[in-house]
Structures are given as C-alpha cells and as structure tokens.
Amino acid sequence: MRKDTVVVAGGRPAHEHDAPVNPPVVLTSTYRGVGEVADTDRSYARQTNPTWEAFEEVLAALEESPCPALSYASGLAAITAALTLVPVGGTLVLPRHSYQGSMQLARAWEQRGIFSVRTVDVADTGATLDALDGADMLWIESPTNPMLEVADLPALLSGARQRGVLTCVDNTFATPLLQRPLTLGADLVVHSATKYIAGHSDVLMGAVLCATPELRERLHAQRTLEGAVPGPFEAWLALRGVRTLALRVERSMASAAELARRLSEHPAVAEVRYPGLPQDPGHERAAAQMAGGFGSVVSVVLDDDAAAAERLVAGLRVWTPATSLGGVESLVERRRRHSEEPASVPESLLRLSVGIENVEDLWEDLLPGLDALADR
C-alpha cells in the first residue's frame, strides 16, 4: 500500500464479522498466564500492550522497517534509548544544530564520563566523515533543528557503515512520508511522536525503529527493564493522530512553501531557511532525498535584534507562541530564548511550525509586525 493509505488502513483489527473498526484501548497492568513465561508471552504490561502494538505496526510500515517500532513515553525517552547503544568510553558524533534535548543529554553524559561528543556541521559531508574515525555512533538530524541544514544521508550512512559506525537518524521533522532513512542505510530511526506523528499537541510519546531484529530485541529488553513506556491511552491517541498524517503534512507543507516564498521577499527578513526554496543551501540535496516534499518548518532570521523578534511574536493572534512543532496549530518561537540553544543560532531567528490553518490568515497575522520592522 502507498503511505497515505497505510496511515489510514494500518494497525486495524482483523476484517471479521462484528470486529471493531478501531483497536481498543487496553487498560491493564498484567496478563493471564500459567507455567513458564515464553518470549512471545505478554506476561506484564511493561513488556508490551496491544494498543502499542497497533501503533508500532503502522509506524514500521511507514518507515519500511523489517520489525515493529518500539514505543516510548516521550521523544526524549526514545532518544535516550538509542544513545545507550554508544558504549561506555565511546564517541558520539552529533550535529552542532540538533534538538535541544539530544544535545543536553549527550553533554550531560559526556560530563559524567559515559562517552565523548564530537560536534559537526552535518551539512559538510567531508568534515562529518572525517569525524567518524574512531567513533561509535553518528547521530543525524536532517533537516536540523532549527537551522534546517540538510545532510547528505546516502553518503554519510554509507561512509559510517564502511567505518563500522552505528547510525541513528532523528526523522521527526521530515516524517516517514517525506524521508525513510532505514531505506538509505540507517541502523536506527527515532521520532518524537509528540510532533507530526500524533499531530495534535496533546500527547508525549516517542518511537525507535531498527534496521535489524537483533537491534530491536536489544532495545526491547532494555525498555522492559527501564520502564520508559507510554500509557495505552497515549498510544491510542497517537494512532488516531496518524490517521490524518498524510492530510496534515500535505496541507501544512503547502502553506509552509508559500509562506517561505513570501517571507524571503519581505524587507524585514534577513534570511529564510527552508529546503523547498531554490536558493536554500540544502535545496538540491533535499530534492534528491526527500522525495515526498520539504516539510512544514520554516526558520526566519529577522533583519533586527532579539527584542524586535519578541515584539513581533507578542503581537501575533493566529500563530501561537510556544515551543514544540508538528501540531495542527501554527506555532512560532524565538529559539534563542532558551539558554541551551547554541550561539550559532541567530538571536532574531524565529522557528515557524506551520499548521493547517488558512495560509492567508497566517500571512495576514505576520504581515503587520513585519511591515512595522521594515518601517523602523
């Protein structure tokens, strides 16, 4: 099935007479059983839950994984699980612009002596490959958060494999509708399902997908022991959100492309980062490997300072000033308001997560503030 059918048809109960159309929410902490516990037995709800399984089946089909996804209590819990595959005393290669939680976690573990971290400009393929010598894991975001740099996934994944370096791609921004890193050679893919997958800003959840059953079994055993599992109701909400993923991405991506075009022509804007713009540094690379489109996040650097950016955000009424992204509502945030954000992110950069509202209302909400900046 095509991906926009999988999001609707996957993870459904069997086509039997009187069967429910949707999988139920299974609220249980344990399961009936006698005798020795086999690996295939459910046994206890920290190991698995039928509601998770439906969600994990759909996500695996979307990412073209050979085995079901693994659900976690949050995106950062999924990232934590993947990073535990870096051996003690090993080396992690991490993009200099990445999700804040990934960077903070990696640095915290580095300070504890668990592993060392090398940061790279992941858009610089040669420099990133050079950094892999003696490394244990290459972590990739593409596009990156919030600078929207685009990595050469085929080259980096192939180069890492040749060097025996494990690879993990955070595919949250692109979603499996636009990009499927496992098919390009990644060992692992992580998602903050909180974002586009669930899509309604009402769930905290994450997922890891593995290229081999052996990797999955290793992470599944670890998840069972550590207990970073989602509640069944959260999994049910995430699965319900998946049903509209294709429609939401199609609508928000079309609006993002139009807003990026208009913003790039406004005199108050110094720079627009969006891989769909022909002039964007990552455009050609993204066009080659993001077959489904360029995503729904736009980063805008205003031709002014942080205070001006904050005033613009404060004056908006349709856009919601909040962190996170990927929901049906459009969110805007000055990223450097977080002290952990790298200094290489401009002070006046606004990250726009474009939702599914009418694009003209979104533009008309932005325009007065932009015009005011241009007139100063």
ABEGO torsion letter per residue (X at the ends): XBAAAAAAABGBBBBBBGBBABBBBBBBABBBEBEBBBAABAGBAAABBAAAAAAAAAAAAAAGBABBBBBBABAAAAAAAAAAABBBGBBBBBBABBBAAAAAAAAAAAAAGABBBBBBBAABAAAAAAAABGBABBBBBOBBOAAGBBBBAAAAAAAAAAAGBBBBBBAAAAEAAABBAAAAGBABBBBBAABAAAGAGABBBBBBBBABAAAAAAAAAAAAAAGBBBBAAAAAAAAAAAAAAAAAAAAAAAAAAAAAAAAAABAABABBBBAABAABAAAAAAAAABAAEAEABBBBBBBBBAAAAAAAAAABAABBBBBEBGBABBBBBBAAABAABBAABBAABBBBBBBABBAAAAAAAAAAAAAAAAAX
